[in-house]
Amino acid sequence: MVRFSWPVFQCENVFLARQVQNVDMIQCKDAVPSWEAATPWFLVARAALYHGVLRGTDKVSFIEVDVGHDRGRPASDDMVKYLPPLAPFIGALWYYRGVHEEFVEGFAKAVKMLRKGLMQPSHPKIAIFYGQKYANWTQHHTNYTNEAALAGAARVLGEAGLSFTVVSEYNLDDLKDMRAVVLADNPILPREAAAALEEFVKGGGKLVIEDMERRDLKGKPYTLRLPTTALKVPAGFFASVQPRGEGLTMTAAQQQIAQKVVEYLRQ
């Protein structure tokens, strides 16, 4: 098993686990952020990312769910809130932090809900594009806009009940199984990823894209050649609705954009 601490993941490439034969399990350590924003969407975003990494393999995603990190231990209600949304993304689950009899009832209820979700096959046709090379490019631990955008996109799709996974530059072949892609943030986009997304849309795929200037890994600006069928949203939208701080409560304008995205993806 290979265990990745989430911040370290910003400067390592967990997608390589798909190619390594002697790794049969990977773990997202601290899958729940230490500041814990009272919603499961950061946790879901991280679980979905690891789901995308291992999708189509026989490797296991073993998620560490550390709810209650800053509160000593979780409450019973935390179990019901944080665990069931993980059902589409997990191959194993490691829950810890102050195991206590107070939350046994909530844990039992959450396990029943999880079991129901796990028994339903998940074949997502929508993918959020996560720029792994952009994550490595952004000064290692000083820019988390890419994670904020991933969490915001996971929130918009998750709250609407849309099933999704994650693709990156390292698993572009997975696009053939998708009918829609959300390109959140990613001002730095490798040319091979841009070409693959252009072909994806040309072949009839749907694309939600933040309207911003993009550059390749050498810093050269370019524009994606996209038909009018692609849905453009304001630059920074998905990061602005990350379930944290001011983003916890969407404004009326943000709700309208989120609804437009959901309606477009459901068509």
Salt bridges, closest charged atoms under 4 A:
ASP30 OD2 - LYS29 NZ 2.61
GLU36 OE2 - ARG71 NH2 2.53
GLU64 OE2 - ARG3 NH2 2.75
ASP66 OD2 - HIS69 ND1 2.95
ASP66 OD1 - ARG97 NE 2.97
ASP78 OD2 - ARG71 NH2 2.98
GLU102 OE2 - ARG73 NH2 3.06
GLU102 OE2 - HIS100 ND1 4.00
GLU147 OE2 - ARG46 NH2 2.37
GLU159 OE2 - ARG155 NE 3.33
ASP174 OD2 - ARG18 NH2 3.00
ASP174 OD2 - ARG55 NH1 3.71
ASP177 OD2 - ARG55 NH1 3.40
GLU192 OE2 - LYS133 NZ 2.81
GLU198 OE1 - ARG225 NH2 3.10
GLU199 OE2 - LYS202 NZ 3.24
GLU213 OE1 - ARG215 NH2 3.25
ASP216 OD2 - ARG191 NE 2.96
